[in-house]
Each structure stands twice: as C-alpha cells, then as structure tokens.
C-alpha cells in the first residue's frame, strides 16, 4: 500500500523538545517523499513551524487558513486562540 496522506493526531503532545525535533524531521522527510501529512495538535508553535498551510478551527468552523505568518498576523486568531503575546520562533 502506498498512502497519499497520513493523519497525525497530536504528535507533539506531552513530549520533550528533542523528540519534537525528531518528529518534525520525520514529517519533513515524509513530505519530501510526496506524502501529504495532516496534523491536528494544540501545540501551535511546533505545528506551524513545519506546515505549509494550517487552519484554525473554532466551534467546528474554520476561522481562517493560511501559512504561519498569515495565521499569526490575523487579529481574530490572536484574540480567540493565540493571545497577544504569541510569537513564532525565528
């Protein structure tokens, strides 16, 4: 079987920073092989660091979608989900 997509449910939940890096590297390798990776996770920073496109879902509805910069710059996303002090690591 050659899957086209893989769903990862909370891959960054409850793990240490080194393991986060390992998982991010594995996801990057899968993407390079052409596999689509769908991630659902509350660890926003770790997830946005490796995604091309993300969705913020509130009450079962898509609030907004886009790349990391688009999402973190959106005033509604900051007000409802991220908070004013949220920053992506540079």
PyMOL CGO cylinders between C-alpha atoms (Angstrom):
from pymol import cmd
from pymol.cgo import CYLINDER

trace = [
    CYLINDER, 0.00, 0.00, 0.00, 1.28, 3.45, -0.95, 0.3, 1, 1, 1, 1, 1, 1,
    CYLINDER, 1.28, 3.45, -0.95, -0.71, 6.00, 1.03, 0.3, 1, 1, 1, 1, 1, 1,
    CYLINDER, -0.71, 6.00, 1.03, -1.04, 9.56, -0.26, 0.3, 1, 1, 1, 1, 1, 1,
    CYLINDER, -1.04, 9.56, -0.26, -1.83, 11.06, 3.14, 0.3, 1, 1, 1, 1, 1, 1,
    CYLINDER, -1.83, 11.06, 3.14, -1.02, 10.41, 6.77, 0.3, 1, 1, 1, 1, 1, 1,
    CYLINDER, -1.02, 10.41, 6.77, -3.03, 11.77, 9.70, 0.3, 1, 1, 1, 1, 1, 1,
    CYLINDER, -3.03, 11.77, 9.70, -1.11, 12.56, 12.88, 0.3, 1, 1, 1, 1, 1, 1,
    CYLINDER, -1.11, 12.56, 12.88, -3.31, 13.21, 15.91, 0.3, 1, 1, 1, 1, 1, 1,
    CYLINDER, -3.31, 13.21, 15.91, -1.50, 15.37, 18.49, 0.3, 1, 1, 1, 1, 1, 1,
    CYLINDER, -1.50, 15.37, 18.49, 2.04, 14.20, 17.58, 0.3, 1, 1, 1, 1, 1, 1,
    CYLINDER, 2.04, 14.20, 17.58, 3.61, 16.87, 19.83, 0.3, 1, 1, 1, 1, 1, 1,
    CYLINDER, 3.61, 16.87, 19.83, 1.51, 16.20, 22.95, 0.3, 1, 1, 1, 1, 1, 1,
    CYLINDER, 1.51, 16.20, 22.95, 3.49, 15.50, 26.10, 0.3, 1, 1, 1, 1, 1, 1,
    CYLINDER, 3.49, 15.50, 26.10, 6.93, 15.05, 24.56, 0.3, 1, 1, 1, 1, 1, 1,
    CYLINDER, 6.93, 15.05, 24.56, 10.29, 16.67, 25.22, 0.3, 1, 1, 1, 1, 1, 1,
    CYLINDER, 10.29, 16.67, 25.22, 11.89, 19.29, 22.91, 0.3, 1, 1, 1, 1, 1, 1,
    CYLINDER, 11.89, 19.29, 22.91, 14.42, 16.84, 21.41, 0.3, 1, 1, 1, 1, 1, 1,
    CYLINDER, 14.42, 16.84, 21.41, 11.68, 14.45, 20.43, 0.3, 1, 1, 1, 1, 1, 1,
    CYLINDER, 11.68, 14.45, 20.43, 9.71, 17.36, 18.91, 0.3, 1, 1, 1, 1, 1, 1,
    CYLINDER, 9.71, 17.36, 18.91, 12.71, 17.97, 16.64, 0.3, 1, 1, 1, 1, 1, 1,
    CYLINDER, 12.71, 17.97, 16.64, 12.87, 14.27, 15.75, 0.3, 1, 1, 1, 1, 1, 1,
    CYLINDER, 12.87, 14.27, 15.75, 9.18, 14.18, 14.84, 0.3, 1, 1, 1, 1, 1, 1,
    CYLINDER, 9.18, 14.18, 14.84, 9.49, 17.39, 12.81, 0.3, 1, 1, 1, 1, 1, 1,
    CYLINDER, 9.49, 17.39, 12.81, 12.39, 15.82, 10.87, 0.3, 1, 1, 1, 1, 1, 1,
    CYLINDER, 12.39, 15.82, 10.87, 10.35, 12.67, 10.19, 0.3, 1, 1, 1, 1, 1, 1,
    CYLINDER, 10.35, 12.67, 10.19, 7.42, 14.77, 8.95, 0.3, 1, 1, 1, 1, 1, 1,
    CYLINDER, 7.42, 14.77, 8.95, 9.76, 16.78, 6.69, 0.3, 1, 1, 1, 1, 1, 1,
    CYLINDER, 9.76, 16.78, 6.69, 11.16, 13.55, 5.22, 0.3, 1, 1, 1, 1, 1, 1,
    CYLINDER, 11.16, 13.55, 5.22, 7.65, 12.24, 4.54, 0.3, 1, 1, 1, 1, 1, 1,
    CYLINDER, 7.65, 12.24, 4.54, 6.73, 15.49, 2.79, 0.3, 1, 1, 1, 1, 1, 1,
    CYLINDER, 6.73, 15.49, 2.79, 9.87, 15.29, 0.63, 0.3, 1, 1, 1, 1, 1, 1,
    CYLINDER, 9.87, 15.29, 0.63, 8.72, 11.84, -0.49, 0.3, 1, 1, 1, 1, 1, 1,
    CYLINDER, 8.72, 11.84, -0.49, 5.43, 13.38, -1.62, 0.3, 1, 1, 1, 1, 1, 1,
    CYLINDER, 5.43, 13.38, -1.62, 3.27, 12.18, 1.26, 0.3, 1, 1, 1, 1, 1, 1,
    CYLINDER, 3.27, 12.18, 1.26, 0.64, 14.64, 2.46, 0.3, 1, 1, 1, 1, 1, 1,
    CYLINDER, 0.64, 14.64, 2.46, 0.69, 14.97, 6.23, 0.3, 1, 1, 1, 1, 1, 1,
    CYLINDER, 0.69, 14.97, 6.23, -2.43, 16.13, 8.09, 0.3, 1, 1, 1, 1, 1, 1,
    CYLINDER, -2.43, 16.13, 8.09, -1.77, 17.21, 11.68, 0.3, 1, 1, 1, 1, 1, 1,
    CYLINDER, -1.77, 17.21, 11.68, -4.20, 18.05, 14.44, 0.3, 1, 1, 1, 1, 1, 1,
    CYLINDER, -4.20, 18.05, 14.44, -2.47, 19.48, 17.51, 0.3, 1, 1, 1, 1, 1, 1,
    CYLINDER, -2.47, 19.48, 17.51, -2.85, 22.12, 20.22, 0.3, 1, 1, 1, 1, 1, 1,
    CYLINDER, -2.85, 22.12, 20.22, 0.90, 22.76, 20.26, 0.3, 1, 1, 1, 1, 1, 1,
    CYLINDER, 0.90, 22.76, 20.26, 0.60, 25.59, 17.77, 0.3, 1, 1, 1, 1, 1, 1,
    CYLINDER, 0.60, 25.59, 17.77, 4.22, 26.72, 17.64, 0.3, 1, 1, 1, 1, 1, 1,
    CYLINDER, 4.22, 26.72, 17.64, 5.61, 23.25, 16.91, 0.3, 1, 1, 1, 1, 1, 1,
    CYLINDER, 5.61, 23.25, 16.91, 2.95, 22.61, 14.30, 0.3, 1, 1, 1, 1, 1, 1,
    CYLINDER, 2.95, 22.61, 14.30, 3.18, 25.95, 12.47, 0.3, 1, 1, 1, 1, 1, 1,
    CYLINDER, 3.18, 25.95, 12.47, 6.97, 25.54, 12.21, 0.3, 1, 1, 1, 1, 1, 1,
    CYLINDER, 6.97, 25.54, 12.21, 6.53, 22.63, 9.80, 0.3, 1, 1, 1, 1, 1, 1,
    CYLINDER, 6.53, 22.63, 9.80, 3.29, 23.27, 7.92, 0.3, 1, 1, 1, 1, 1, 1,
    CYLINDER, 3.29, 23.27, 7.92, 2.73, 24.88, 4.53, 0.3, 1, 1, 1, 1, 1, 1,
    CYLINDER, 2.73, 24.88, 4.53, -0.91, 25.63, 5.30, 0.3, 1, 1, 1, 1, 1, 1,
    CYLINDER, -0.91, 25.63, 5.30, -2.85, 25.48, 8.55, 0.3, 1, 1, 1, 1, 1, 1,
    CYLINDER, -2.85, 25.48, 8.55, -6.41, 26.01, 9.68, 0.3, 1, 1, 1, 1, 1, 1,
    CYLINDER, -6.41, 26.01, 9.68, -7.67, 27.50, 12.92, 0.3, 1, 1, 1, 1, 1, 1,
    CYLINDER, -7.67, 27.50, 12.92, -10.96, 25.82, 13.80, 0.3, 1, 1, 1, 1, 1, 1,
    CYLINDER, -10.96, 25.82, 13.80, -13.30, 27.32, 16.38, 0.3, 1, 1, 1, 1, 1, 1,
    CYLINDER, -13.30, 27.32, 16.38, -16.58, 25.64, 17.37, 0.3, 1, 1, 1, 1, 1, 1,
    CYLINDER, -16.58, 25.64, 17.37, -16.26, 23.25, 14.43, 0.3, 1, 1, 1, 1, 1, 1,
    CYLINDER, -16.26, 23.25, 14.43, -15.90, 26.04, 11.85, 0.3, 1, 1, 1, 1, 1, 1,
    CYLINDER, -15.90, 26.04, 11.85, -12.78, 27.22, 10.01, 0.3, 1, 1, 1, 1, 1, 1,
    CYLINDER, -12.78, 27.22, 10.01, -11.94, 30.66, 11.39, 0.3, 1, 1, 1, 1, 1, 1,
    CYLINDER, -11.94, 30.66, 11.39, -9.08, 31.22, 8.97, 0.3, 1, 1, 1, 1, 1, 1,
    CYLINDER, -9.08, 31.22, 8.97, -6.50, 29.37, 6.90, 0.3, 1, 1, 1, 1, 1, 1,
    CYLINDER, -6.50, 29.37, 6.90, -3.06, 30.15, 5.55, 0.3, 1, 1, 1, 1, 1, 1,
    CYLINDER, -3.06, 30.15, 5.55, 0.63, 29.91, 6.24, 0.3, 1, 1, 1, 1, 1, 1,
    CYLINDER, 0.63, 29.91, 6.24, 2.11, 30.54, 9.68, 0.3, 1, 1, 1, 1, 1, 1,
    CYLINDER, 2.11, 30.54, 9.68, 2.66, 34.26, 9.11, 0.3, 1, 1, 1, 1, 1, 1,
    CYLINDER, 2.66, 34.26, 9.11, -0.90, 34.76, 7.87, 0.3, 1, 1, 1, 1, 1, 1,
    CYLINDER, -0.90, 34.76, 7.87, -2.40, 32.99, 10.86, 0.3, 1, 1, 1, 1, 1, 1,
    CYLINDER, -2.40, 32.99, 10.86, -0.27, 34.69, 13.49, 0.3, 1, 1, 1, 1, 1, 1,
    CYLINDER, -0.27, 34.69, 13.49, -0.95, 38.13, 12.00, 0.3, 1, 1, 1, 1, 1, 1,
    CYLINDER, -0.95, 38.13, 12.00, -4.73, 37.64, 11.98, 0.3, 1, 1, 1, 1, 1, 1,
    CYLINDER, -4.73, 37.64, 11.98, -6.33, 39.75, 14.73, 0.3, 1, 1, 1, 1, 1, 1,
    CYLINDER, -6.33, 39.75, 14.73, -9.23, 37.30, 15.18, 0.3, 1, 1, 1, 1, 1, 1,
    CYLINDER, -9.23, 37.30, 15.18, -6.87, 34.35, 15.61, 0.3, 1, 1, 1, 1, 1, 1,
    CYLINDER, -6.87, 34.35, 15.61, -4.88, 36.28, 18.22, 0.3, 1, 1, 1, 1, 1, 1,
    CYLINDER, -4.88, 36.28, 18.22, -8.00, 37.40, 20.08, 0.3, 1, 1, 1, 1, 1, 1,
    CYLINDER, -8.00, 37.40, 20.08, -9.71, 33.98, 20.10, 0.3, 1, 1, 1, 1, 1, 1,
    CYLINDER, -9.71, 33.98, 20.10, -6.86, 31.46, 20.15, 0.3, 1, 1, 1, 1, 1, 1,
    CYLINDER, -6.86, 31.46, 20.15, -3.23, 32.60, 20.24, 0.3, 1, 1, 1, 1, 1, 1,
    CYLINDER, -3.23, 32.60, 20.24, -3.28, 35.63, 22.53, 0.3, 1, 1, 1, 1, 1, 1,
    CYLINDER, -3.28, 35.63, 22.53, -1.42, 38.90, 22.04, 0.3, 1, 1, 1, 1, 1, 1,
    CYLINDER, -1.42, 38.90, 22.04, 2.00, 37.65, 23.21, 0.3, 1, 1, 1, 1, 1, 1,
    CYLINDER, 2.00, 37.65, 23.21, 2.24, 34.61, 20.92, 0.3, 1, 1, 1, 1, 1, 1,
    CYLINDER, 2.24, 34.61, 20.92, 5.30, 34.64, 18.64, 0.3, 1, 1, 1, 1, 1, 1,
    CYLINDER, 5.30, 34.64, 18.64, 6.83, 32.08, 16.33, 0.3, 1, 1, 1, 1, 1, 1,
    CYLINDER, 6.83, 32.08, 16.33, 10.47, 31.25, 16.95, 0.3, 1, 1, 1, 1, 1, 1,
    CYLINDER, 10.47, 31.25, 16.95, 12.64, 32.90, 14.34, 0.3, 1, 1, 1, 1, 1, 1,
]
cmd.load_cgo(trace, "trace")
